[in-house]
Amino acid sequence: MSNFLNSIKARRTIYAIGKNVSVDQAIIEETIREAVKQSPSSFNSQTSRVVTLFGESHTNFWNIVRETLRKIVPAEAFEGTNAKIDSFSAGFGTALFYEDQDVVKALQEQFALYADNFPVWSEHSTAIAQFATWTALSEIGIGASLQHYNPIVDAEVAETFGIPSNWKLRAQLVFGSIEAPAGEKTYMDDAARFKTFN
Ligand SMILES: Cc1cc2nc3c(=O)[nH]c(=O)nc-3n(C[C@H](O)[C@H](O)[C@H](O)COP(=O)(O)O)c2cc1C
């Protein structure tokens, strides 16, 4: 199997994450930056933006999620929610994936023929960047899971971290040391999924 296929096979959703990371923070930052920079985007528009939170900022982010959910989740169900947020907060950092809507709008105006496609391609681009980052972090021994607390936390997160209003939050990749392996993964039948014609 190619190195790349081995890497994408090794990437998994890791929920049991911690702060026992042996890789330097600078290496993690560089890994995230390169993974996003080298990811393709439609017309090379480079719409993806990433805010990486470590230390207190990472904790603050998960506290914003916690307090937002406290207002929404029924009191009797909140204990489970709180434990889940604790498990994310226990990680080493969080990468917030944004898409720059100003760039999307400018492309829609510039290439009217493809106007409907640019928001879709922007979603494709962030997904590719998220997957590349997730896999690259896995390669350096960092476990992660992909979360989606947008849009309920967007406004407070933007205010707290000074995020431009044209950046739209799409996903949160929370990462840290791997404290327990991923669960078993099952696969549907290839026959129901792939077709080949000669
Ligand atoms: C587009 C997308 C959205 C996802 N959203 C979440 C999420 O909100 N919360 C979560 O815990 N996992 C989320 N996941 C993780 C999937 O549940 C996980 O990738 C899938 O079960 C396969 O497991 P694996 O990542 O270990 O290969 C998401 C994955 C993808 C690709």
The ligand as an SDF file (V2000), in Angstrom:
LIG
                    3D

 31 33  0  0  0  0  0  0  0  0999 V2000
  -18.2230   15.6890    7.3930 C   0  0  0  0  0  0  0  0  0  0  0  0
  -18.0150   14.9990    8.7160 C   0  0  0  0  0  0  0  0  0  0  0  0
  -18.6780   15.4660    9.8430 C   0  0  0  0  0  0  0  0  0  0  0  0
  -18.4430   14.8760   11.0920 C   0  0  0  0  0  0  0  0  0  0  0  0
  -19.0090   15.4250   12.2190 N   0  0  0  0  0  0  0  0  0  0  0  0
  -18.7030   14.9110   13.4190 C   0  0  0  0  0  0  0  0  0  0  0  0
  -19.1820   15.5270   14.5950 C   0  0  0  0  0  0  0  0  0  0  0  0
  -19.8570   16.5670   14.5490 O   0  0  0  0  0  0  0  0  0  0  0  0
  -18.8830   14.9670   15.7910 N   0  0  0  0  0  0  0  0  0  0  0  0
  -18.1110   13.8330   15.8650 C   0  0  0  0  0  0  0  0  0  0  0  0
  -17.8490   13.3580   16.9830 O   0  0  0  0  0  0  0  0  0  0  0  0
  -17.6160   13.2310   14.7570 N   0  0  0  0  0  0  0  0  0  0  0  0
  -17.8950   13.7420   13.5520 C   0  0  0  0  0  0  0  0  0  0  0  0
  -17.3840   13.1600   12.4170 N   0  0  0  0  0  0  0  0  0  0  0  0
  -16.5640   11.9270   12.5320 C   0  0  0  0  0  0  0  0  0  0  0  0
  -17.2540   10.6960   11.9560 C   0  0  0  0  0  0  0  0  0  0  0  0
  -18.2550   10.2290   12.8250 O   0  0  0  0  0  0  0  0  0  0  0  0
  -16.1560    9.6320   11.7240 C   0  0  0  0  0  0  0  0  0  0  0  0
  -15.2070   10.1510   10.8340 O   0  0  0  0  0  0  0  0  0  0  0  0
  -16.7270    8.3300   11.1720 C   0  0  0  0  0  0  0  0  0  0  0  0
  -17.5420    7.6860   12.1290 O   0  0  0  0  0  0  0  0  0  0  0  0
  -15.6270    7.3630   10.7460 C   0  0  0  0  0  0  0  0  0  0  0  0
  -14.7190    7.1290   11.8080 O   0  0  0  0  0  0  0  0  0  0  0  0
  -13.1750    7.4740   11.6640 P   0  0  0  0  0  0  0  0  0  0  0  0
  -13.0280    8.9650   11.6530 O   0  0  0  0  0  0  0  0  0  0  0  0
  -12.5270    6.8640   12.8810 O   0  0  0  0  0  0  0  0  0  0  0  0
  -12.6490    6.8900   10.3810 O   0  0  0  0  0  0  0  0  0  0  0  0
  -17.5760   13.7500   11.1830 C   0  0  0  0  0  0  0  0  0  0  0  0
  -16.9400   13.2830   10.0310 C   0  0  0  0  0  0  0  0  0  0  0  0
  -17.1370   13.9060    8.8170 C   0  0  0  0  0  0  0  0  0  0  0  0
  -16.3750   13.3990    7.6070 C   0  0  0  0  0  0  0  0  0  0  0  0
  1  2  1  0
  2  3  1  0
  2 30  2  0
  3  4  2  0
  4  5  1  0
  4 28  1  0
  5  6  2  0
  6  7  1  0
  6 13  1  0
  7  8  2  0
  7  9  1  0
  9 10  1  0
 10 11  2  0
 10 12  1  0
 12 13  2  0
 13 14  1  0
 14 15  1  0
 14 28  1  0
 15 16  1  0
 16 17  1  0
 16 18  1  0
 18 19  1  0
 18 20  1  0
 20 21  1  0
 20 22  1  0
 22 23  1  0
 23 24  1  0
 24 25  2  0
 24 26  1  0
 24 27  1  0
 28 29  2  0
 29 30  1  0
 30 31  1  0
M  END
$$$$
